[in-house]
Amino acid sequence: MAQEHSTDTETYRPKTWSLYMVRCPDDSIYTGISTDVQRRFAEHQAGKGAKYLRGKSPLTLIYQKEIGSHSDALKIEIIMKKLSKAEKEEILKNNQGE
């Protein structure tokens, strides 16, 4: 459950982090985390951010899942980046429709 902290002008809510995957034209899969996946994907498409994705357009956002805390998202990102492409494809296949 997200903690809330009220002030006179606003309510503070910790940012929720998400894991996302992007498919490149060479069929490789990039994995990252963000608090705003759509904004981050737009940055990737514009050639900003991850060096791995620069010049690899067109990119396709193929997966995103809300994780929670930054710490949890980092842990899952590390696990995902260690998986083989076949293992990532299996995860994608098993999570269709989410």
C-alpha positions in Angstrom: 0.0 0.0 0.0 1.4 3.4 -1.0 2.2 5.8 1.8 0.6 9.2 1.6 2.0 12.4 3.2 -0.3 15.4 3.1 0.9 19.0 3.0 -1.0 22.2 2.7 -0.8 22.2 -1.1 -0.4 18.6 -2.2 -0.5 14.9 -1.3 2.8 13.0 -1.8 2.7 9.4 -3.1 5.8 7.4 -3.7 6.3 6.7 -7.4 5.4 3.3 -8.6 8.0 1.6 -10.8 7.4 -0.6 -13.8 9.4 -3.1 -15.7 9.2 -2.9 -19.5 10.5 -4.7 -22.6 11.2 -3.3 -26.0 11.7 -5.3 -29.2 14.2 -4.0 -31.7 14.1 -4.6 -35.5 16.8 -7.3 -35.1 14.4 -9.1 -32.8 16.6 -8.5 -29.7 14.8 -7.5 -26.5 15.8 -4.6 -24.3 14.6 -4.6 -20.6 14.3 -1.5 -18.5 12.5 0.1 -15.6 10.7 3.5 -15.3 8.1 5.4 -13.3 6.5 6.4 -16.6 6.9 3.7 -19.3 5.2 5.7 -22.1 7.5 8.7 -21.5 10.6 6.5 -21.3 9.6 4.6 -24.5 9.1 7.9 -26.3 12.6 8.9 -25.2 14.0 5.6 -26.6 12.2 6.2 -29.9 13.7 9.7 -30.0 17.2 8.2 -29.6 17.6 9.4 -26.1 18.6 7.2 -23.1 19.9 3.7 -23.4 22.8 3.5 -25.9 21.8 0.0 -26.8 18.6 1.3 -28.4 20.1 4.2 -30.3 19.7 3.9 -34.1 17.6 0.7 -33.8 14.2 2.1 -34.8 11.5 1.2 -35.2 11.1 0.0 -31.6 8.0 -1.8 -30.2 7.0 -1.8 -26.6 6.1 -5.4 -26.0 5.6 -5.7 -22.3 5.1 -3.6 -19.2 4.2 -4.6 -15.6 3.9 -2.4 -12.6 6.3 -3.6 -9.9 6.1 -1.2 -7.0 9.2 0.2 -5.3 12.4 1.2 -7.1 14.3 -1.4 -5.1 12.0 -4.2 -6.2 12.0 -3.0 -9.8 15.8 -3.0 -9.9 16.0 -6.5 -8.5 13.6 -7.8 -11.1 15.4 -5.9 -13.9 18.7 -7.6 -13.0 17.0 -11.0 -13.0 15.4 -10.4 -16.4 18.6 -9.1 -18.0 20.4 -12.4 -17.0 17.8 -14.5 -18.8 18.4 -15.8 -22.3 16.3 -14.5 -25.2 14.4 -17.8 -25.3 13.5 -17.4 -21.6 12.3 -13.9 -22.1 10.2 -15.0 -25.1 8.6 -17.7 -22.9 7.7 -15.1 -20.2 6.2 -12.9 -23.0 4.2 -15.9 -24.3 2.9 -16.8 -20.8 1.9 -13.2 -20.1 -0.1 -12.4 -23.2 -3.3 -10.6 -22.4 -2.0 -9.0 -19.1 
